[in-house]
């Protein structure tokens, strides 16, 4: 079966469109975090934005590499979320839902790619699915800490690091203003359990 005659071809196009839209939605959230003084949250989301860009790039690459002529149009029918508004806390929750939805869709697309004999594309969908699961955990934890007021308040002594200059101190809560570079609290690197999940996922994928 030729790729351009398959369901996988359309699924690649749908996935490309989905990643482009996700990237832009998360840029909205990143912008909202930054203008409200949460540089630490903005920096985390900015990393996710770049990863979504590269997901879109890979989907686009597989489409282009399958053709010898210019592709004028791929017609797709799909629904995309338009739920986010301008509330940072709520947007973090919605982004987690969006990522969970993408992960489920990519699992389905991987199954279709395998059935149609496109094993390399199956692997692409599965690899990106795993990243989206990690993104879901990041957004979910950011939402929970933001809502519960635990971004800068821990039950156990915690190492806090200034993201601007690297100053470090241990305590239940960090500084309001960095003693070294005077950066505001929003520049402190956040402590996230989801980072441990990434380490576990990386270890599992390397076995």
N, C-alpha and C positions, 0 to 999 in steps of 0.2 A: 504494500500500500504506500502511495506517495503521501508525504506529509501534508501537502496542500489539498489533499482530498479527504483528510481525516478529521475526526472530532478533536484530536489533539492540536491540530493547527488552529482551530477556533479557540480552543482553551488557552493556547499560548497568547493569542491576541487579547482575550478577556483578562488574562493574568497581567499582561503588560498594562492594560488600561487601569486595572485595579491598583497596581503598584504605583503608577503615576498619580492617581487620585489620593492614595494613602500618603504618599510623600507630601503632597500639598496640604492635606488636612493636618498632618503633624507639624508642618511648618507654621500653620496657624497657631497650633498649641505652643510651639516653641516660642513664637513671637509674643504670645500672651504671657508666658512664664517670664520672659526676659524683661518686658516692660513693667512687670509687677515685682521685679527685684529678685526673682528666683533664677539666677544665672546657673546655679547647679542643676536645676531641673531642665533648663533650656539646653545645657551642654549635653545632657544624657539624651534628650530627644533629638538633638542635632545629629548625634551619632546614628540614631535609628533612621533619621531622614536620609542620611547618606547610604545606609544599607538598603533602604527601600529603592533608592535610585539604582543601585547596582543590581537589585533583583529585576527591576524593569529592563535594565541593560541586557541582562542575560536572556530574558524572555524575547526581547527584540532581536538579539543576536541569533537565536535559534530560528526565528522566523526568517530573517534575512539570509542566513546560510542555506536555507532550504530552497531558495529561488535563484534563478539565473537572470531574471528580468526584474525590472522595477515593479514594486507592489503598489498599485494605485489605491487599493481599498480592500479591507477585510471587514465584511459585514458581521457584526456580533449583536446579540441580544442579551443584555445582562442588567441586573439592578445593582446599584452601588449606594452605600450609606451617605446620607446628608444630615446626620443627627447632631453633630457638634455645633455649638453656638459660641458664646464668648465667656463661658464660665470655666476657669482653669480646672477646678476640682472635678466637675462633671465631665469635662472633656477627657481627662485622664481615665475615668471609668469607661467612657464610650470607646476610647482608643483600645482599651483592653478587650472589649467585646469585638471590635473590628478585627483585631489580630487573631482572636480565637476563631472567628468566622472564616478568615482567609486560610488558616491552618486546616480547617475542615474541608474547605473547597479544594485545596491543593492535594490533600490525601485522596480525594475522589478523582482529581485529574491525573494523579500518578497511576491509579488503578486503570483508568482508560488508556493512558499511554502504554502501559504494560500489555494490555489486551490487544492493542493495535501494533505492537512490536517495536515501539520507540523506547528502548530501554535507557538510553542516555537521557532522554527527556523525563522519563519516570524518575530517575535519580535526581534530576534538577528539581522537580516538584517536591520530592521528599526532603531534599536538603534545605530548600527554602521553607518548607513546612516547619522544620525543626527550629529554624531561626524565628519564625513568626510565633511559635510557642514561647520562646524566650522573650520576645517583644511583649507578648501578652502578660507575662509575669512581671516584667519591668513596669509597664503601665499600671497593672493592678496594685503593685506594691507602692508605687508613687501615689496613687489615689488613696490607698489606705493610710499611709503615713501623713499625707496632706490633710485628709479628713479628720484623723484622730489627733493631729497636732504632735506627732512623734518624729517629724523630720529632724528636729534638733533636740530631742529629749529621749533618753534611753534609760532603761532600768538597770543596766550594767555599765561600768566604766567603758568608754568607747574612745578609740583613737580618732580625733578629728583632724582633717588636713585642709588647709587653705588651697583652693584650686588656682589661685593667682600667684602665690609665692612659695607654697610648699610648707609653710609653718605648720607645726604639729603640736597637739596637746591632748591629753587624755582626761576625760571627765564624763559626768552624766549629761552635761550640756556643753556646747561650744561657746565661743565668744560672740559678742554682738558686732565687734569690729576687730579685725585681725591685728594683733599686737605688733606684727612685723610690717605689713604693707598697708594696713588701714582699710582693707577690702571689707565690705559689708558681709553679714552672715550668709546672704544668698550665694556667696562664692565658695562656701565650704562644700567639699565633696560629700555627697550623701552616702550613708551606710545602707546598703541594700542586700537583703538575703538573696535576691534574684541573681546577684553576681556569682554567688556560690552555685546556683543552678547552671549558669553558663559554664563554669569549670567542670561540673559533672557531665554536662552534655558534650563538651569537648573531649573529655576523657573517654566517654562511651563511644564517640565517633572515631576515635583513634585506635580502638581495640581491633 
